[in-house]
């Protein structure tokens, strides 16, 4: 490099002095600040001044701990080398720990935070339970744990019973769950799929977009049926809400939808024995009279007709399931073995 070119380059001294003259960055009023937990000061939120968004983030983080790998550890075991395998915590213990975190957060909250937390927990557990059949039982059990764990001493601000008495956090949480179910019953979500009359005339394949929409509705309705039935058995829901669901599923026996029949079958197959008791026998007689009328509907497809007739026969058998062919063969074979033994020994 020639001397003339070298003389045109800035020296290290000049470079250093240039950096020293740079003006420091100014902090703007609307700059982004990390909202982590665990202390006060810049980038931290005080626990007693949480926003609704922070409450939701905390609860969502806890519920997300209930992963598929925890609930189905065998699937994870196959994907991990035996030398690296560590036995995971059981799904029951994991659920209890996660629910305990939420309960502890709710019980130590003030009135406003308690309202926010319970509203969000109820909505999240309800949505997850009806939209995720694989883990529906886990979320239903979480609802039950919440009802058992929320302190009776927790009174909510601005909410009272019809008699004007303060409502406890436990009562408010149960009321929120019931409101979500009632909202679903009042809508048209139970009637997914085509009506039985229109199904008979359908020859063309269903468009793919409509198919996925139908499958989503089916999953959510069957999830709703399981959710209501499970919480009724645990004593969290009154029989009134189950019979309301049964009534909605049987509101149109002349031309029901595929969804109403499948929901009816699932509800009575899983919970019919518990509903068909002396206290509710009169109601069940009325509903099964309508089911008998439904079984004679000439528009039913063979599959749907089988579901309806199976319910009628199930009640006649005292809610005992029909023995499978394999069980029949085994019992029949055992009869001849015993007879042969008696003949030889006799």
C-alpha positions as CSV (number, residue, x, y, z in Angstrom):
1,X,0.0,0.0,0.0
2,X,1.5,3.4,-1.0
3,X,2.1,6.2,1.4
4,X,-0.6,8.4,-0.2
5,X,-3.3,5.8,0.4
6,X,-2.1,5.2,4.0
7,X,-2.4,8.8,4.8
8,X,-6.1,8.8,3.7
9,X,-7.1,6.2,6.3
10,X,-8.2,7.4,9.8
11,X,-5.9,6.5,12.6
12,X,-6.8,4.4,15.6
13,X,-6.8,7.5,17.7
14,X,-9.3,9.2,15.4
15,X,-11.5,6.1,15.5
16,X,-11.6,6.0,19.2
17,X,-12.4,9.6,19.6
18,X,-15.3,9.2,17.1
19,X,-16.9,6.4,19.3
20,X,-16.5,8.5,22.3
21,X,-18.7,11.2,20.7
22,X,-21.6,8.8,20.1
23,X,-24.8,10.0,21.9
24,X,-26.2,7.2,24.3
25,X,-29.6,5.7,23.4
26,X,-32.5,7.4,25.1
27,X,-35.2,5.2,26.8
28,X,-38.6,6.0,25.4
29,X,-41.8,6.0,27.4
30,X,-43.5,3.3,25.4
31,X,-40.5,0.9,25.2
32,X,-41.1,-2.9,25.6
33,X,-40.4,-4.2,29.1
34,X,-40.3,-7.9,29.9
35,X,-43.1,-8.8,32.3
36,X,-41.5,-11.7,34.3
37,X,-42.6,-12.7,37.8
38,X,-40.5,-12.9,40.9
39,X,-39.8,-9.5,42.2
40,X,-40.3,-5.7,41.7
41,X,-38.5,-3.2,39.6
42,X,-38.1,-2.8,35.9
43,X,-39.1,-5.9,34.0
44,X,-40.9,-7.4,36.9
45,X,-44.6,-7.3,38.0
46,X,-45.7,-7.4,41.5
47,X,-47.8,-10.4,42.4
48,X,-50.5,-8.3,44.0
49,X,-50.9,-6.2,40.9
50,X,-51.3,-8.8,38.2
51,X,-53.2,-7.9,35.0
52,X,-55.8,-10.2,33.6
53,X,-53.3,-11.2,30.9
54,X,-50.8,-12.2,33.5
55,X,-53.4,-14.3,35.3
56,X,-54.2,-16.1,32.1
57,X,-50.6,-16.7,31.2
58,X,-49.9,-18.2,34.6
59,X,-52.9,-20.6,34.5
60,X,-52.2,-21.6,30.9
61,X,-48.6,-22.4,31.7
62,X,-49.8,-24.7,34.5
63,X,-52.4,-26.5,32.4
64,X,-49.9,-27.0,29.6
65,X,-47.9,-29.2,31.9
66,X,-50.5,-31.9,31.3
67,X,-48.8,-33.1,28.2
68,X,-49.6,-36.2,26.2
69,X,-46.2,-37.7,27.2
70,X,-47.2,-37.5,30.8
71,X,-50.6,-39.1,30.2
72,X,-49.3,-41.7,27.8
73,X,-45.8,-42.5,29.1
74,X,-45.6,-45.7,27.1
75,X,-45.5,-43.8,23.8
76,X,-42.6,-41.7,25.1
77,X,-40.8,-44.8,26.5
78,X,-40.6,-46.4,23.0
79,X,-39.0,-43.2,21.6
80,X,-36.3,-42.9,24.2
81,X,-33.2,-45.1,24.6
82,X,-33.5,-47.4,27.7
83,X,-30.3,-46.0,29.1
84,X,-31.8,-42.5,29.1
85,X,-35.2,-43.4,30.3
86,X,-36.4,-41.8,33.5
87,X,-39.8,-42.9,34.9
88,X,-42.1,-39.9,34.6
89,X,-44.4,-38.7,37.3
90,X,-47.9,-40.4,37.1
91,X,-50.7,-38.5,35.3
92,X,-52.7,-38.5,38.6
93,X,-49.9,-37.0,40.6
94,X,-49.1,-34.5,37.8
95,X,-52.7,-33.4,37.6
96,X,-52.9,-33.0,41.4
97,X,-49.7,-30.9,41.4
98,X,-51.0,-28.7,38.5
99,X,-54.4,-28.2,40.1
100,X,-52.8,-27.4,43.5
101,X,-50.8,-24.6,41.9
102,X,-54.0,-23.1,40.4
103,X,-55.9,-23.5,43.7
104,X,-53.1,-21.9,45.7
105,X,-53.0,-19.0,43.3
106,X,-56.8,-18.5,43.5
107,X,-57.0,-18.9,47.3
108,X,-54.3,-16.2,47.9
109,X,-55.8,-13.8,45.4
110,X,-57.8,-10.7,46.3
111,X,-61.4,-10.3,45.1
112,X,-60.7,-8.9,41.7
113,X,-57.9,-11.4,40.9
114,X,-60.1,-14.2,42.2
115,X,-62.9,-13.4,39.8
116,X,-60.5,-13.2,36.9
117,X,-58.7,-16.4,37.8
118,X,-61.8,-18.5,38.3
119,X,-63.5,-17.2,35.1
120,X,-60.4,-18.0,33.0
121,X,-59.8,-21.5,34.7
122,X,-63.5,-22.5,34.2
123,X,-63.4,-21.4,30.5
124,X,-60.0,-23.1,29.9
125,X,-60.9,-26.4,31.5
126,X,-64.3,-26.5,29.8
127,X,-62.8,-25.8,26.3
128,X,-60.0,-28.3,26.8
129,X,-62.2,-31.0,28.1
130,X,-64.7,-30.9,25.2
131,X,-62.1,-30.3,22.5
132,X,-59.5,-32.9,23.5
133,X,-61.1,-36.4,23.9
134,X,-57.8,-38.0,24.7
135,X,-57.4,-35.9,27.9
136,X,-61.0,-35.0,28.7
137,X,-61.0,-37.2,31.8
138,X,-57.9,-35.4,33.1
139,X,-59.5,-32.0,32.7
140,X,-62.8,-33.1,34.2
141,X,-60.9,-34.4,37.2
142,X,-59.1,-31.0,37.4
143,X,-62.6,-29.4,37.6
144,X,-63.5,-31.7,40.5
145,X,-60.2,-31.0,42.3
146,X,-60.9,-27.3,41.9
147,X,-64.3,-27.6,43.4
148,X,-62.9,-29.5,46.4
149,X,-59.9,-27.2,46.9
150,X,-61.2,-23.7,46.5
151,X,-61.5,-22.2,50.0
152,X,-65.0,-21.6,51.3
153,X,-63.7,-18.5,53.0
154,X,-63.0,-16.9,49.7
155,X,-65.8,-14.4,49.0
156,X,-66.0,-12.7,45.6
157,X,-66.6,-9.0,45.2
158,X,-69.9,-7.9,43.6
159,X,-71.3,-11.4,43.3
160,X,-74.1,-12.8,45.5
161,X,-76.8,-15.4,45.5
162,X,-80.4,-14.6,44.6
163,X,-81.1,-14.3,48.4
164,X,-78.4,-11.5,48.5
165,X,-75.8,-13.6,50.4
166,X,-72.1,-13.5,49.4
167,X,-71.1,-16.3,47.0
168,X,-68.0,-18.4,47.7
169,X,-65.3,-19.1,45.2
170,X,-66.4,-22.7,45.1
171,X,-70.0,-21.9,44.3
172,X,-68.9,-19.3,41.7
173,X,-66.7,-21.8,39.9
174,X,-69.5,-24.4,39.8
175,X,-71.8,-21.8,38.4
176,X,-69.3,-20.8,35.7
177,X,-69.0,-24.4,34.5
178,X,-72.8,-24.8,34.4
179,X,-73.2,-21.6,32.5
180,X,-70.8,-22.9,29.8
181,X,-72.8,-26.1,29.5
182,X,-76.1,-24.2,29.4
183,X,-74.8,-21.9,26.7
184,X,-73.9,-25.0,24.6
185,X,-77.4,-26.5,25.2
186,X,-79.2,-23.3,24.2
187,X,-77.3,-23.1,20.9
188,X,-77.5,-25.4,17.9
189,X,-74.2,-27.2,18.5
190,X,-75.8,-30.6,19.4
191,X,-77.3,-30.9,15.9
192,X,-74.2,-31.5,13.9
193,X,-74.4,-33.6,10.7
194,X,-77.3,-34.1,8.3
195,X,-80.9,-34.9,9.3
196,X,-81.8,-38.6,8.8
197,X,-84.3,-37.6,6.0
198,X,-81.6,-35.8,4.0
199,X,-79.0,-38.5,4.6
200,X,-81.1,-41.0,2.6
201,X,-81.0,-38.7,-0.4
202,X,-77.3,-37.9,-0.3
203,X,-75.4,-39.4,-3.1
204,X,-72.4,-37.0,-3.6
205,X,-69.4,-37.0,-1.4
206,X,-69.2,-34.3,1.3
207,X,-66.8,-31.5,0.4
208,X,-63.5,-31.7,2.4
209,X,-64.1,-28.4,4.2
210,X,-67.5,-29.5,5.3
211,X,-66.2,-32.9,6.4
212,X,-63.6,-31.3,8.7
213,X,-66.2,-28.9,10.1
214,X,-68.5,-31.8,10.8
215,X,-65.7,-33.8,12.5
216,X,-64.9,-30.8,14.8
217,X,-68.5,-30.4,15.8
218,X,-68.8,-34.2,16.4
219,X,-65.7,-34.1,18.7
220,X,-67.0,-31.2,20.7
221,X,-70.5,-32.5,21.2
222,X,-69.3,-36.0,22.3
223,X,-66.8,-34.2,24.5
224,X,-69.6,-32.2,26.0
225,X,-71.7,-35.3,26.7
226,X,-68.7,-36.9,28.5
227,X,-68.0,-33.7,30.4
228,X,-71.6,-33.4,31.8
229,X,-71.8,-37.1,32.6
230,X,-68.5,-37.3,34.4
231,X,-69.2,-34.2,36.6
232,X,-72.7,-35.5,37.3
233,X,-71.4,-38.8,38.6
234,X,-68.9,-37.0,40.8
235,X,-71.7,-34.9,42.3
236,X,-70.5,-31.6,40.8
237,X,-73.5,-31.2,38.5
238,X,-77.2,-31.7,39.4
239,X,-79.3,-34.2,37.6
240,X,-81.3,-31.3,36.2
241,X,-78.5,-30.4,33.7
242,X,-78.2,-34.1,32.5
243,X,-81.9,-34.3,31.9
244,X,-81.8,-31.0,30.1
245,X,-79.1,-32.4,27.8
246,X,-81.2,-35.6,27.3
247,X,-84.3,-33.5,26.5
248,X,-82.4,-31.5,23.9
249,X,-81.1,-34.6,22.2
250,X,-84.6,-36.0,21.9
251,X,-86.4,-32.8,20.8
252,X,-87.0,-34.0,17.3
253,X,-87.6,-37.7,16.9
254,X,-89.4,-37.2,13.5
255,X,-86.2,-36.0,11.8
256,X,-83.2,-35.9,14.1
257,X,-79.7,-35.2,13.1
258,X,-76.8,-37.7,13.1
259,X,-75.2,-35.8,16.0
260,X,-78.3,-35.9,18.2
261,X,-78.5,-39.7,17.9
262,X,-74.8,-40.3,18.5
263,X,-74.9,-38.0,21.5
264,X,-78.0,-39.7,22.9
265,X,-76.3,-43.1,22.5
266,X,-73.1,-42.0,24.2
267,X,-74.9,-40.3,27.1
268,X,-77.2,-43.2,27.9
269,X,-74.7,-46.0,27.3
270,X,-72.3,-44.3,29.8
271,X,-74.7,-42.8,32.3
272,X,-78.1,-44.5,31.8
273,X,-77.7,-46.9,34.7
274,X,-77.1,-44.0,37.1
275,X,-80.1,-42.1,35.8
276,X,-82.6,-45.0,35.7
277,X,-83.2,-45.1,39.4
278,X,-86.5,-45.0,41.3
279,X,-86.1,-41.2,41.9
280,X,-86.0,-40.5,38.1
281,X,-87.8,-43.6,36.8
282,X,-90.9,-41.6,35.6
283,X,-88.7,-39.3,33.6
284,X,-86.8,-42.1,32.1
285,X,-90.0,-43.9,31.1
286,X,-91.0,-40.8,29.1
287,X,-87.7,-40.4,27.4
288,X,-87.6,-44.1,26.4
289,X,-91.1,-43.9,25.0
290,X,-89.6,-41.2,22.6
291,X,-86.6,-43.4,22.0
292,X,-88.9,-46.3,21.0
293,X,-90.7,-43.9,18.6
294,X,-87.3,-43.0,17.2
295,X,-86.4,-46.6,16.6
296,X,-89.4,-47.0,14.3
297,X,-88.4,-44.0,12.1
298,X,-88.1,-45.3,8.6
299,X,-85.5,-42.7,7.6
300,X,-82.8,-44.0,10.0
301,X,-79.8,-45.5,8.3
302,X,-78.9,-49.1,9.4
303,X,-76.0,-47.8,11.6
304,X,-78.2,-45.2,13.5
305,X,-81.1,-47.7,13.8
306,X,-78.7,-50.1,15.5
307,X,-77.6,-47.5,18.0
308,X,-81.2,-46.6,18.9
309,X,-82.3,-50.2,19.2
310,X,-79.2,-51.1,21.3
311,X,-80.3,-48.4,23.8
312,X,-83.8,-50.0,24.1
313,X,-82.4,-53.4,24.6
314,X,-79.8,-52.2,27.0
315,X,-82.5,-50.9,29.4
316,X,-84.4,-54.1,29.0
317,X,-81.3,-56.0,30.1
318,X,-81.0,-53.8,33.2
319,X,-78.2,-51.8,31.7
320,X,-76.0,-54.9,31.4
321,X,-74.1,-55.0,28.2
322,X,-74.7,-57.7,25.6
323,X,-72.0,-60.5,25.9
324,X,-69.6,-60.6,23.0
325,X,-69.4,-63.6,20.6
326,X,-66.1,-64.6,22.2
327,X,-67.6,-64.6,25.7
328,X,-70.5,-66.7,24.4
329,X,-68.2,-69.2,22.8
330,X,-66.1,-69.5,26.0
331,X,-69.2,-70.0,28.2
332,X,-70.6,-72.5,25.8
333,X,-67.3,-74.5,25.7
334,X,-67.0,-74.4,29.5
335,X,-70.5,-75.9,29.8
336,X,-69.3,-79.0,27.8
337,X,-66.1,-79.3,29.7
338,X,-68.0,-79.4,33.0
339,X,-70.5,-81.9,31.6
340,X,-67.7,-84.2,30.3
341,X,-65.9,-84.0,33.7
342,X,-69.1,-84.9,35.6
343,X,-69.7,-87.8,33.2
344,X,-66.2,-89.2,33.6
345,X,-66.1,-88.7,37.4
346,X,-69.6,-89.9,37.9
